[in-house]
Amino acid sequence: MFFEGPDLCKRIRKFGYKIFFNPEAEVKILNEHTHSIVERNKFWWQSKKYFYKKHYPFFRRYFTIYLGYLGKLISSI
């Protein structure tokens, strides 16, 4: 839900193409969010975790440790 862009860019680069940024481009979202901020945060973390597991499988152990540490940090705020 959140990492489709980075995932697509990663796969495009893998095939030898280049990614360009156009600051004048606009994306219009037709529908508003239907999930609460808590659910969106949960989806964001799940999406990030899936992205790293897919593209950096050797990083899985360290990413899990990072998520645990970050979760503790956020919950203490």
PyMOL commands that set and color helices and strands:
alter all, ss='L'
color gray80, all
select helices_A, chain A and resi 4-14+37-55+57-75
alter helices_A, ss='H'
color red, helices_A
deselect
rebuild
show_as cartoon
